[in-house]
Each structure stands twice: as C-alpha cells, then as structure tokens.
Amino acid sequence: MNSGRPRGLAAMLTLALGAGTVTGAGLFGSPAWAEGTLTGTYTLDSTSIWTGQQVTLTQATLEDSTPETVAERTVNWGDGSPIETLAADAVKATHKYAANGSYPVTVKLTDTDAGEGTATITNASSNVQVATAGGAFRFNVASNWTWTGGGATAKLLISRMPASATRVWVDWGDGKTSLLARTHTSTTHYYPVGTYAAKVTLENAQGKTTAKAAGSYTAKVDRTAPSSALKVPSKPKSAKSWKTIQGTAKDGQIGMDSVGVQLWKWTSTKDYYYNFSKKKWIRYTPGKTKIPNAAVSWRGVDSKGVWKLTVPGLSKGYYLEVDHVAVDRAGNDNGWKFKVQKLTS
C-alpha cells in the first residue's frame, strides 16, 4: 500500500528539486543586490587659474566595500568637454580650460555591486574660476627704419605683471622666443626687415596661459636721402664771418648720421685744402698732391640738426669754398653741395 511518501531514487530527485527551488526563490543564500559602501574624497590643486592653464584633481581616499568589482570614476569638468573616465589605477587627472568662466567640477562613483557612491571635493568651492592673465605689453615704438639688408632693434615694455607669475615667454613672431623672469620691465629683440606680431605667455605652477597679443613691430627700409643746408653769415664777404662754419641737416626716417665737410681756399696762383687733423691749410698742386682722408671732417648734428666747426687762417683776397654732404644712418646721402665766396675784407 502506498503511504504517499517518495522512496528510493524518486525520493532523492524530489528533494534535490525542492532544495534548488527554495534557494532560487531567495529564501536561503546571498541576496541578488548586496548593500555596500562606495565613497571617495578629492581635491583640486587650484580653483583660480588663468585662461589656458590646467587644474589637477587628486583622489585622497576611496572606500569600496565590494573590492571584487572595480568602481568606475568619472569626472565632469564643467566646461562642456566630454566626461572623463579615470583608468582603474589612476589617482590624478588634469584638465585645461580654454575660456574664461566659472566651471563646477564633479566626480561620479559607480560600482556594479555597490551601486552609485558619494564623491566629495574637499576644496572650499569645487568651482574653477578662469580669468585672463594680467600683464600689459607694448613696443615703445611700433616701427623703425633700417638699411637694405639690415634690421632694427625693438624694445618691448612690460608692466602690471601679476605676482603669481614665475616665468614670462615672449614669442617674437619671427621664429624666436625669449624666456624672462617676472621682474623684467622691458626687453629688446633684433628684427630683420618686415612686420612681426609678438605674443606673451605667462607661466606658474598651473602651467602656461593662453598667449596674449603684445602688438606688432615693423622694420622698414629707408631709401630716402636726408637734406642739408649751409648757413651763410650776414657779412659773407668778411673772412672773419667764416671763422665758424655751420649748417643744418635732417632726415625724416631713420635719422641723421653725420655731415661731411671739406674746405678749400685759393687765389689766382695758389690753391689750398684744409687738413682737419693738422688743423692747418695745405698747399695743393693739381696732379701731384694726394688728398688725404683728413681733408674731410665728419660732424654730428645736435638735437636741432645743427653742425658746426671752427676754421683758422682765412683772410681777404681768397676765394673760400665750403663743400658739404649729409648722410643718414641707412647710408643714404644727398650728394655733395658747395658754396663759393670771395673774401674782400
């Protein structure tokens, strides 16, 4: 008679199925979603930077009660750039900011076992403030003149430099760069002929800033000759009036270099040139006398463009000839000019 109880192999199969069914129903064993802890703390090395610089986010702690699965850590830098996922072994992440503004930085923690965790940035504010770097830069003159194949020395003025800047990079725009200390108030650079746009980049612990325009400089070729004039005394026939010979010269571009002066005197039978080294008149015989370099005196001009020299040994009965030529710093000249005056007293 069957008592209703399973026997033998049939009984064992029934028990095995029953145990599996109970366990699968969740009445015994581990739950499908374990409760866990997932927290992290982070710091930013700076929350106030200049445009183009970077910040570094550092993980100080990470507590994950389910270490058998790796927590995913993502960073939102707040400036619209793609969300950054940190590598499993990374404890730092850096990010550059290209535009001014205030950007909230957030970190998200996620674990397949523990779910979404809590990430805390420990700075007083997790907003990164980005502003234009300080400093003012300009050329003291925007252009200068040079000779063909030459160049010009430009002077860049530096002011209002922020105290937190440690280095200053000057990109001169001609393929050359200068590195300066923050304390510099000016620097110079030699440019070949052309126009160049300079830029300045500041640097400190947060890296380099976006380059800032410092103005442009032009080195132009001077092809225009200067001008000059001899000052004729009020009594030109008097030898005494020519004791001091003077004139003016000017240049509208690169500026004056000097004025060359040569002096002659003669009668119907004798000719003389003035030797500026010996400071006396030397007899000249055509075809025999060799004119030395000392026969020409190169005179600089003052701030008003005046040049002058003193000449002894003039007397009546002679003709006086004053030859002069002006030369600018580019080597342009206006050609020799002369004045002949008969001295009668």
Disulfide bonds with the S-S distance in Angstrom:
none
